[in-house]
Amino acid sequence: MGALCSKGFGSSKRVSVDCPMEFVWESITDFHHYPEIMSTISSVHCLKEDPGKAITCGTRWRETRSFRGRPVIITKTVTSVDDEQKDFKIVSIHSGFTEPQVGSADLGDAVYTSTFAVKRTAPQRCELHGSYAALYGPWKRRLVAACLEWYLPKAVDRAFDAELKDFANEALARYRRSQVNKNSGQLDS
């Protein structure tokens, strides 16, 4: 669960996935399909990307997601990515609630960083590790957050846990589709 500190909170989670790590990495970096993968995201608008690569340092997008039953618009920027390793890949994403929404003043200046790492544990198995840190803005925001201390870290923690599971489920679905396509191609030969 997320631990609250004077300026924010954070957490980390791990999920084992029964498929090659490439499929997990693909589900994380394919942000254009987040609305299809995650039930909390309704739209994604790309702001900056490098054609030819799924995700690079500096890639930016804006997503609309539901938080506490209300739509919030979040701008995300990839701050670092290492996808060159054979058995390990990692991406860090900086996010901010950039457009104030009615009733979401408590989130106005909050920012958070998510890090997703995928590690191969066997040829057809990997582990997805995710962590986040949320930081509040001015003291008024921290005061509101302190009043919501019992709720906000738990709500964000549940949402983050669901996000990791959504990535894992999407990776498994992509892997299974690839196996079906591979097997149907062998039957056609």
C-alpha positions as CSV (number, residue, x, y, z in Angstrom):
1,M,0.0,0.0,0.0
2,G,1.1,3.6,-0.6
3,A,2.9,5.2,2.4
4,L,2.1,8.8,3.1
5,C,4.9,11.2,3.9
6,S,4.8,15.0,4.4
7,K,5.0,15.7,0.7
8,G,3.6,12.6,-1.0
9,F,3.5,8.8,-1.1
10,G,4.6,5.9,-3.1
11,S,4.6,2.1,-3.6
12,S,6.0,-0.7,-5.6
13,K,4.4,-4.0,-6.9
14,R,5.5,-7.1,-8.8
15,V,3.5,-9.3,-11.1
16,S,4.7,-12.6,-12.6
17,V,3.6,-13.1,-16.2
18,D,3.6,-16.4,-18.1
19,C,4.9,-15.1,-21.5
20,P,8.1,-13.8,-23.0
21,M,9.1,-10.4,-21.7
22,E,8.8,-8.8,-25.2
23,F,5.0,-9.0,-25.0
24,V,4.9,-7.3,-21.6
25,W,7.3,-4.6,-22.8
26,E,5.1,-4.1,-25.9
27,S,1.9,-3.7,-23.8
28,I,3.6,-1.0,-21.6
29,T,5.1,1.0,-24.4
30,D,2.1,0.8,-26.8
31,F,0.4,3.9,-25.1
32,H,-1.8,4.5,-28.2
33,H,-3.8,1.4,-27.1
34,Y,-4.1,2.3,-23.4
35,P,-7.9,3.0,-23.8
36,E,-8.4,-0.5,-25.0
37,I,-6.1,-2.0,-22.4
38,M,-7.1,-0.1,-19.3
39,S,-10.6,0.6,-18.2
40,T,-9.7,3.8,-16.4
41,I,-8.3,5.5,-19.5
42,S,-10.8,6.9,-22.0
43,S,-8.5,8.6,-24.5
44,V,-4.9,9.2,-25.4
45,H,-3.5,12.0,-27.5
46,C,0.1,11.9,-28.6
47,L,2.1,15.2,-28.1
48,K,5.6,14.1,-29.2
49,E,7.0,10.8,-30.4
50,D,9.9,9.4,-32.4
51,P,8.6,7.7,-35.5
52,G,9.9,4.1,-35.8
53,K,10.2,3.5,-32.1
54,A,7.4,2.7,-29.7
55,I,8.7,4.9,-26.9
56,T,11.8,7.0,-26.5
57,C,13.1,9.5,-23.9
58,G,11.0,12.6,-24.5
59,T,7.9,10.8,-25.8
60,R,4.9,12.7,-24.5
61,W,1.2,12.0,-24.5
62,R,-1.9,13.3,-22.8
63,E,-4.4,10.8,-21.4
64,T,-7.9,11.3,-20.0
65,R,-8.6,8.9,-17.2
66,S,-11.2,8.4,-14.5
67,F,-9.9,9.1,-10.9
68,R,-12.3,9.0,-8.0
69,G,-15.2,8.9,-10.5
70,R,-14.2,12.0,-12.3
71,P,-12.2,12.6,-15.5
72,V,-8.7,14.0,-15.1
73,I,-6.3,14.9,-17.8
74,I,-2.7,13.8,-17.2
75,T,0.3,14.7,-19.4
76,K,3.0,12.0,-19.3
77,T,6.6,12.3,-20.4
78,V,9.1,9.5,-20.7
79,T,12.2,10.6,-18.7
80,S,14.3,7.6,-19.3
81,V,14.2,4.3,-21.2
82,D,16.5,1.3,-21.5
83,D,15.2,-1.2,-24.0
84,E,18.5,-2.4,-25.4
85,Q,19.2,-5.2,-22.8
86,K,18.4,-8.8,-23.7
87,D,16.9,-9.8,-20.3
88,F,15.8,-6.5,-18.7
89,K,14.0,-3.4,-19.9
90,I,13.0,-0.3,-17.9
91,V,11.0,2.9,-18.5
92,S,10.4,5.9,-16.2
93,I,7.5,8.2,-16.9
94,H,6.9,11.6,-15.3
95,S,3.2,12.6,-15.0
96,G,1.3,15.7,-13.9
97,F,-2.4,16.6,-13.6
98,T,-2.0,19.4,-16.1
99,E,-5.6,20.5,-16.6
100,P,-7.6,21.3,-13.5
101,Q,-11.0,19.5,-13.4
102,V,-14.0,20.6,-11.5
103,G,-13.8,19.0,-8.1
104,S,-10.2,17.8,-8.4
105,A,-8.5,20.8,-6.9
106,D,-6.7,18.5,-4.4
107,L,-4.8,17.0,-7.4
108,G,-4.0,20.3,-9.1
109,D,-0.2,20.5,-8.6
110,A,0.5,16.9,-7.9
111,V,3.0,15.1,-10.0
112,Y,4.1,11.5,-10.0
113,T,6.8,9.3,-11.5
114,S,6.1,5.7,-12.5
115,T,8.8,3.2,-13.3
116,F,8.1,-0.1,-15.1
117,A,10.8,-2.7,-15.3
118,V,10.4,-6.1,-17.1
119,K,12.9,-8.9,-16.2
120,R,13.1,-12.2,-18.0
121,T,12.9,-15.0,-15.4
122,A,12.7,-18.0,-17.8
123,P,12.4,-18.2,-21.6
124,Q,8.6,-18.0,-21.5
125,R,8.2,-16.1,-18.2
126,C,9.0,-12.7,-16.8
127,E,8.4,-10.4,-13.9
128,L,6.8,-6.9,-14.3
129,H,7.9,-4.6,-11.5
130,G,6.2,-1.2,-11.1
131,S,6.8,1.6,-8.7
132,Y,5.5,5.1,-8.3
133,A,6.1,8.2,-6.2
134,A,3.5,10.9,-5.9
135,L,4.4,14.4,-4.8
136,Y,2.1,17.2,-3.9
137,G,2.6,20.8,-4.8
138,P,2.1,23.8,-2.5
139,W,1.3,23.5,1.2
140,K,-2.5,23.9,0.6
141,R,-2.4,20.7,-1.6
142,R,-0.4,18.9,1.0
143,L,-3.0,19.9,3.6
144,V,-5.9,18.6,1.5
145,A,-3.9,15.4,0.9
146,A,-3.2,15.0,4.7
147,C,-7.0,15.3,5.2
148,L,-7.4,12.5,2.7
149,E,-4.5,10.5,4.2
150,W,-6.8,7.5,4.9
151,Y,-8.1,7.4,1.3
152,L,-5.8,8.9,-1.4
153,P,-2.8,6.5,-1.0
154,K,-5.1,3.5,-1.0
155,A,-7.0,4.7,-4.0
156,V,-3.8,5.4,-6.0
157,D,-2.3,2.1,-4.9
158,R,-5.4,0.2,-6.1
159,A,-5.4,2.0,-9.4
160,F,-1.6,1.3,-9.9
161,D,-2.1,-2.4,-9.0
162,A,-4.9,-2.6,-11.5
163,E,-2.7,-0.9,-14.1
164,L,0.0,-3.6,-13.7
165,K,-2.5,-6.4,-14.0
166,D,-4.0,-4.7,-17.1
167,F,-0.5,-4.7,-18.7
168,A,0.1,-8.3,-17.7
169,N,-3.3,-9.4,-19.1
170,E,-2.7,-7.5,-22.3
171,A,0.7,-9.1,-22.7
172,L,-0.8,-12.6,-22.2
173,A,-3.5,-11.9,-24.8
174,R,-0.9,-10.6,-27.3
175,Y,1.2,-13.7,-26.7
176,R,-1.7,-16.1,-27.1
177,R,-2.8,-14.3,-30.4
178,S,0.8,-14.7,-31.6
179,Q,0.7,-18.4,-30.8
180,V,-2.6,-18.9,-32.6
181,N,-1.3,-17.0,-35.7
182,K,1.9,-19.0,-35.6
183,N,0.0,-22.3,-35.4
184,S,-2.5,-21.3,-38.1
185,G,0.5,-20.3,-40.3
186,Q,2.0,-23.8,-39.8
187,L,-1.3,-25.4,-40.8
188,D,-1.4,-23.4,-44.0
189,S,2.1,-24.6,-45.0
